Amino acid sequence: MYLNHWILQTAMLVLVIYALFADDLKMAAFPKSADDAFNALTLSVLIAFSVEIILNIISQENYLFSFYFWLDAVATLTLLTDITWIWDGIVG
């Protein structure tokens, strides 16, 4: 299946690395004015991860509600805390 193609897997790996380190990099090396660009990129990554979850649900028989489903879902949802306008709405 296409989800296991090396090009897609490499692209998703790059997105995972972005998701892990972008917020720390943003706070350490970029001015507050760069938040909008990082928010847009993070939202794009969140959408890409969500699409991957949906495609895995469709293509893999036992994926839905499996350990890996919950792992992917929780990890994807944590990206919401990296989007400043969403986080500011949660914490005030």
DRENGU-600637 format. One record per residue: residue in three letters; z, y, x of N, C-alpha, C in turn. Coordinates in steps of 0.05 Angstrom, whole numbers. Layout:
> ALA,Z,Y,X,Z,Y,X,Z,Y,X .
...
END
This chain:
> MET,0,-24,17,0,0,0,0,25,17 .
> TYR,-8,47,6,-10,72,21,17,82,30 .
> LEU,38,76,16,64,86,24,73,75,51 .
> ASN,62,52,59,69,40,85,49,47,107 .
> HIS,29,64,101,10,71,122,24,88,143 .
> TRP,16,84,168,29,97,190,27,127,189 .
> ILE,6,138,179,3,167,177,24,179,158 .
> LEU,26,167,135,46,176,115,74,172,126 .
> GLN,79,150,139,106,145,150,113,165,171 .
> THR,93,172,188,98,193,209,103,220,196 .
> ALA,88,227,176,92,252,162,120,253,149 .
> MET,128,232,137,155,231,125,176,233,146 .
> LEU,172,221,169,191,223,191,194,252,200 .
> VAL,172,266,202,173,295,210,189,310,188 .
> LEU,185,304,163,199,317,142,229,311,143 .
> VAL,236,286,150,264,279,152,277,294,175 .
> ILE,263,297,197,274,312,220,278,341,212 .
> TYR,258,352,197,261,380,187,286,381,169 .
> ALA,289,363,151,311,363,132,338,362,147 .
> LEU,339,347,168,364,344,183,372,368,199 .
> PHE,353,382,210,359,403,230,351,431,222 .
> ALA,335,435,201,324,462,195,346,482,188 .
> ASP,365,474,171,385,493,163,402,502,187 .
> ASP,409,484,205,424,491,228,408,510,246 .
> LEU,383,503,250,365,520,266,362,548,253 .
> LYS,359,548,227,357,574,213,381,592,218 .
> MET,405,580,215,429,596,219,433,604,248 .
> ALA,425,587,267,430,593,295,409,612,307 .
> ALA,384,611,298,364,625,313,346,644,297 .
> PHE,351,646,271,333,663,255,349,684,239 .
> PRO,337,707,235,350,728,219,351,720,189 .
> LYS,368,734,174,370,729,145,344,732,131 .
> SER,326,748,141,300,753,129,282,728,129 .
> ALA,289,709,145,273,684,147,281,664,126 .
> ASP,302,670,110,312,651,90,291,643,70 .
> ASP,275,662,61,254,656,41,234,635,51 .
> ALA,226,638,76,207,619,87,220,591,89 .
> PHE,245,590,99,259,564,100,264,553,73 .
> ASN,270,570,53,274,560,26,248,547,15 .
> ALA,225,560,20,200,549,11,194,523,24 .
> LEU,198,521,50,193,496,65,212,474,55 .
> THR,237,480,51,256,461,42,250,451,14 .
> LEU,242,469,-3,233,462,-30,209,443,-29 .
> SER,191,449,-11,167,431,-7,176,403,2 .
> VAL,195,402,20,205,376,30,219,362,7 .
> LEU,234,376,-9,248,364,-31,228,352,-51 .
> ILE,206,366,-56,185,356,-74,172,331,-62 .
> ALA,166,332,-36,153,309,-23,171,284,-24 .
> PHE,197,288,-19,216,265,-21,218,255,-50 .
> SER,217,273,-69,219,265,-97,194,249,-105 .
> VAL,171,258,-96,146,243,-102,147,216,-89 .
> GLU,157,214,-64,159,188,-51,177,169,-67 .
> ILE,200,180,-77,218,163,-94,203,153,-118 .
> ILE,189,171,-132,174,163,-156,153,142,-150 .
> LEU,138,146,-128,118,126,-120,130,99,-113 .
> ASN,154,100,-100,167,75,-94,177,61,-119 .
> ILE,186,76,-139,194,64,-164,170,50,-177 .
> ILE,147,63,-176,123,52,-188,113,27,-173 .
> SER,114,29,-146,100,8,-131,118,-15,-122 .
> GLN,144,-11,-121,162,-33,-112,178,-43,-136 .
> GLU,177,-69,-139,188,-82,-163,218,-77,-165 .
> ASN,233,-81,-144,263,-79,-146,275,-54,-134 .
> TYR,259,-33,-132,268,-8,-119,287,8,-136 .
> LEU,281,10,-162,297,27,-180,325,17,-182 .
> PHE,344,35,-176,373,29,-176,382,10,-154 .
> SER,364,6,-134,373,-10,-111,388,8,-92 .
> PHE,399,-4,-71,414,11,-51,396,33,-39 .
> TYR,371,26,-33,353,45,-20,345,68,-39 .
> PHE,344,61,-65,338,82,-85,360,103,-85 .
> TRP,385,93,-86,408,112,-86,410,127,-60 .
> LEU,405,114,-38,405,127,-12,385,150,-11 .
> ASP,360,144,-20,339,164,-21,346,187,-40 .
> ALA,356,180,-64,362,200,-84,384,219,-75 .
> VAL,406,208,-65,428,225,-56,419,243,-32 .
> ALA,404,231,-14,395,247,9,376,269,0 .
> THR,359,264,-20,341,284,-30,357,306,-44 .
> LEU,376,298,-60,392,318,-75,408,337,-56 .
> THR,416,327,-33,430,344,-14,413,367,-3 .
> LEU,387,364,-5,370,386,3,374,411,-14 .
> LEU,383,407,-39,388,430,-56,409,449,-44 .
> THR,427,439,-28,447,456,-16,436,473,7 .
> ASP,412,466,17,399,481,38,382,504,27 .
> ILE,377,505,1,362,526,-11,381,548,-19 .
> THR,380,571,-7,401,591,-10,404,601,-39 .
> TRP,383,605,-53,386,615,-81,398,594,-99 .
> ILE,394,569,-93,407,548,-109,437,546,-101 .
> TRP,442,545,-75,470,543,-66,486,567,-75 .
> ASP,475,591,-73,489,615,-82,495,613,-112 .
> GLY,478,601,-128,483,598,-156,505,578,-161 .
> ILE,508,558,-143,529,538,-147,556,549,-139 .
> VAL,558,562,-117,584,571,-107,590,600,-114 .
> GLY,570,615,-122,575,642,-130,575,663,-109 .
END
